[in-house]
Amino acid sequence: MKRSYPSYRLYKDKAGQWRWSFEASNGKTIGMSSEGYVAKRDCARAIEIMKGSAEVPVWSAEDVTDVA
């Protein structure tokens, strides 16, 4: 199977934990997991959560008036 872009990639890090990265259409990494997962299925679930968050609003620091 030839890899297509954009796409997610599952891989094991140096500690043996599963991580994901997201590569754009140009093949460059533009996102990655902030934590490792012991089980591959948990890492795959994190990708599904990311895929499902397309409608989540985007905020910048200037938009937030009350952080208490």
Rosetta blueprint (number, residue, H / E / L):
1 M L
2 K L
3 R L
4 S L
5 Y L
6 P L
7 S E
8 Y E
9 R E
10 L E
11 Y E
12 K E
13 D L
14 K L
15 A L
16 G L
17 Q L
18 W E
19 R E
20 W E
21 S E
22 F E
23 E E
24 A L
25 S L
26 N L
27 G L
28 K L
29 T E
30 I E
31 G E
32 M E
33 S L
34 S L
35 E L
36 G L
37 Y E
38 V L
39 A L
40 K H
41 R H
42 D H
43 C H
44 A H
45 R H
46 A H
47 I H
48 E H
49 I H
50 M H
51 K H
52 G L
53 S L
54 A L
55 E L
56 V L
57 P L
58 V L
59 W L
60 S L
61 A H
62 E H
63 D H
64 V L
65 T L
66 D L
67 V L
68 A L
